[in-house]
Amino acid sequence: MAFLLVFAVMVAAFAPASGSGELTPDFYSETCPQALTTIKLVVGAAILKEPRMGASLVRMHFHDCIVNGCDGSVLLDDTDDMIGEKTAKPNNMSLRGFDVIDTIKSAVNMACLGNVVSCADILAVAARDSIVALGGSSYDVPLGRRDATTASIDDANDDIPNPFMDFPELLANFQSHGLSLHDLVVLSGGHTLGYSRCLFFRSRLYNETDTLDPAYAAALDEQCPITGDDDALASLDDTPTTVDTDYYQGLTQGRALLHTDQQLYQGGGGDSDELVKYYSENPDKFWEDFGAAMVKMGNISPLTGDEGEVRENCRVVNQE
């Protein structure tokens, strides 16, 4: 019996999940059919404990993909030879949920009887499951990504869009990753979930009064003074733990929390404005298009086949 168990672990750990380098939703159907259910259960428990965690997991997937592709590099801890992405300006003291990813990885390794599912794939599935848990529509996640063996603080600082960008710079950033204007507007709808720190919306609150609803500004003023309280939180829309189109409605009313969000409406011009208005009035279409855009984003430069590795611990590269 002991021999059979060890043999099963070795097969699960080393057998390829697919003979193809392409991503496919059924990548783990033979090597670990319990993988997706296991991820869903852990994500659901984390969100039940703290609903805000859903937004954090969606954001982590985006920050992973936008820096050198969807390769799990955002999860790597610093080493003596590498300063990774966790302490980059857009992530430091802001990106969260690493402990949830650790829990998922441990649970999946146990369910699979070995190291089968990559950390990059866990991020993609956890983001989808977070959307569903908070009221959004499900979508199939193509799988088969492998994990990077390095990360770069400089690349993270250069590639992750910051909340102070004007529309042309924001659009150029997305286009540099193969994403379109439509993708920009749809993926920004991820801000239907979550919060932002005062540090990131203070300049909008006190310098952009011409595009900010006065009543909304007055409420924010109580949460974010002109100096101090950098870590004070405000929600990105009025329903921060529910996937809906309140975010887009807020943009049309001058109630965007972040400068970059308001830039999508009356900052980007006709096409962007029309998309914002369209999604504010068509929640079903938003859910459908959001899933498609997440899949497209999840296909940014994945490592596949023999590239990279499948990390046993998402925070560190495997030891030879």
Salt bridges, closest charged atoms under 4 A:
GLU50 OE2 - ARG96 NH2 2.58
ASP77 OD1 - LYS86 NZ 2.43
ASP77 OD1 - ARG315 NH1 3.67
ASP102 OD2 - ARG315 NE 2.57
ASP121 OD1 - ARG145 NH1 2.67
ASP129 OD1 - ARG128 NE 2.71
ASP166 OD1 - HIS259 NE2 2.73
ASP183 OD2 - LYS296 NZ 2.66
GLU208 OE1 - ARG204 NH1 3.08
GLU208 OE2 - HIS259 ND1 2.68
ASP213 OD2 - ARG255 NH1 3.76
ASP230 OD1 - ARG202 NH1 2.97
ASP231 OD1 - ARG197 NH2 2.60
ASP238 OD2 - ARG255 NH2 3.29
ASP261 OD2 - HIS191 ND1 2.98
GLU274 OE2 - LYS277 NZ 3.03
GLU288 OE2 - LYS285 NZ 3.51
ASP289 OD2 - HIS182 NE2 3.84
ASP289 OD1 - LYS285 NZ 3.56
